[in-house]
Amino acid sequence: MRVRYWTWVALCAVVGLGCGEPRSVGPLPSPCAATFTWLDKAKPTPDRAGMVELPMMLDHVAVDHRVWIGAGPEGRCLLAKTKLGPKDNFEGRVCCEGALPKAKGGGGTPAFLSIGDGLLEELYVKDLHPPSWAEVYFDLN
């Protein structure tokens, strides 16, 4: 027997199931929003490289269980690595409070972001999600 869509939605709401598509919190994806919330509460001190160890509840945010925290144009930015490659190459997600830094490049070269006063340079843009986050990769070749 087929259950109609609205009946299913109502049933999910009554029972409290997480039915439906995952949603972003505000303009940021949920993992970024949760990480910023944790940073505000825990106030961890970044190491010399700007890295912060994530608590167990946020281990899923980055494959190396750490995020880089630094200054963006309108507040903090974080970089979470989602896939590691050879020669320190990686894929990840940059999320910022406020707007992302302006992407540079073009004219035959891929667009890239630099954040943290040049600490992280040439994070190539894989997918831009204005105004505040982007999927990026770093490739040493």
C-alpha positions as CSV (number, residue, x, y, z in Angstrom):
1,M,0.0,0.0,0.0
2,R,1.3,3.4,-0.9
3,V,1.5,6.1,1.7
4,R,0.8,9.6,0.4
5,Y,3.6,12.1,0.7
6,W,1.8,14.5,3.1
7,T,0.6,11.7,5.3
8,W,4.3,10.6,5.6
9,V,5.4,14.1,6.4
10,A,2.7,14.4,9.1
11,L,3.7,11.0,10.5
12,C,7.4,12.0,10.6
13,A,6.5,15.2,12.5
14,V,4.3,13.5,15.0
15,V,6.7,10.6,15.7
16,G,9.7,13.0,15.7
17,L,11.7,11.2,12.9
18,G,14.3,13.1,11.0
19,C,12.5,12.6,7.7
20,G,13.5,14.7,4.8
21,E,16.6,16.3,3.4
22,P,19.4,17.4,5.7
23,R,19.3,21.1,6.2
24,S,21.9,23.8,6.7
25,V,21.7,26.0,9.7
26,G,21.5,29.5,8.4
27,P,23.8,30.1,5.4
28,L,26.3,27.5,6.7
29,P,26.2,23.7,6.4
30,S,25.3,22.0,9.7
31,P,28.9,20.7,10.4
32,C,30.3,24.3,10.1
33,A,27.5,25.8,12.2
34,A,28.0,23.1,14.9
35,T,31.8,23.8,14.9
36,F,31.4,27.5,15.3
37,T,28.9,26.9,18.2
38,W,31.4,24.6,19.9
39,L,34.2,27.1,19.3
40,D,32.1,29.9,21.0
41,K,31.4,27.7,24.0
42,A,34.7,25.8,24.5
43,K,37.0,28.7,23.5
44,P,39.9,26.3,22.6
45,T,43.3,27.8,21.9
46,P,44.7,27.1,18.4
47,D,48.2,25.7,18.1
48,R,50.9,27.7,16.4
49,A,49.6,26.6,13.0
50,G,46.1,27.7,13.8
51,M,44.8,24.2,14.2
52,V,42.2,23.1,16.9
53,E,41.5,19.5,17.9
54,L,37.8,18.7,17.6
55,P,35.9,16.9,20.4
56,M,34.6,13.4,19.7
57,M,31.1,14.8,19.0
58,L,32.5,16.7,16.0
59,D,34.9,14.1,14.7
60,H,32.8,13.7,11.5
61,V,33.5,17.3,10.5
62,A,37.1,16.7,9.4
63,V,39.0,13.5,8.4
64,D,42.0,14.5,10.5
65,H,39.8,15.5,13.5
66,R,41.1,19.0,13.4
67,V,40.1,22.4,11.9
68,W,42.1,25.4,11.0
69,I,40.8,28.6,12.5
70,G,41.8,32.0,11.2
71,A,40.6,35.5,10.3
72,G,38.4,36.1,7.3
73,P,37.2,39.4,5.9
74,E,34.2,39.7,8.2
75,G,35.0,37.4,11.1
76,R,36.4,33.9,11.7
77,C,36.9,31.3,9.0
78,L,37.5,27.6,9.4
79,L,38.9,25.0,7.1
80,A,37.9,21.3,7.6
81,K,39.7,18.7,5.5
82,T,37.2,16.2,4.2
83,K,39.6,14.1,2.1
84,L,43.4,13.6,2.4
85,G,45.6,12.9,-0.6
86,P,49.3,12.4,-1.3
87,K,52.0,15.1,-0.9
88,D,49.8,17.1,1.6
89,N,47.0,17.5,-1.0
90,F,43.5,17.6,0.4
91,E,39.9,18.5,-0.3
92,G,37.9,20.4,2.3
93,R,35.3,23.0,3.2
94,V,36.0,26.6,4.1
95,C,33.3,28.3,6.2
96,C,33.3,31.9,7.3
97,E,31.3,34.1,9.6
98,G,30.2,36.7,7.1
99,A,31.4,36.6,3.6
100,L,34.2,34.5,2.1
101,P,37.3,36.3,0.8
102,K,37.0,37.2,-2.8
103,A,38.0,34.4,-5.2
104,K,41.0,35.2,-7.4
105,G,42.1,33.7,-10.7
106,G,40.4,33.3,-14.0
107,G,41.6,33.8,-17.5
108,G,42.6,30.1,-17.8
109,T,43.6,29.6,-14.2
110,P,41.3,28.0,-11.6
111,A,39.7,30.3,-9.1
112,F,41.3,30.2,-5.6
113,L,40.8,31.6,-2.1
114,S,43.4,32.8,0.3
115,I,42.5,33.3,4.0
116,G,44.1,34.2,7.3
117,D,46.3,37.0,6.0
118,G,48.0,34.7,3.5
119,L,48.4,31.7,5.9
120,L,46.3,29.5,3.6
121,E,46.9,30.5,0.0
122,E,45.7,29.0,-3.2
123,L,42.8,26.9,-1.9
124,Y,41.3,26.1,-5.3
125,V,37.5,26.5,-5.5
126,K,35.7,23.3,-6.3
127,D,32.2,24.6,-5.6
128,L,31.3,28.1,-4.3
129,H,28.3,28.5,-2.0
130,P,27.9,32.3,-1.5
131,P,28.0,34.1,0.7
132,S,29.9,32.2,3.4
133,W,31.2,28.8,2.4
134,A,33.0,26.9,-0.4
135,E,34.2,23.4,-1.2
136,V,38.0,23.7,-1.9
137,Y,41.0,21.6,-2.7
138,F,44.8,22.1,-2.3
139,D,47.0,20.5,-4.9
140,L,50.8,20.6,-4.8
141,N,51.0,18.7,-8.1
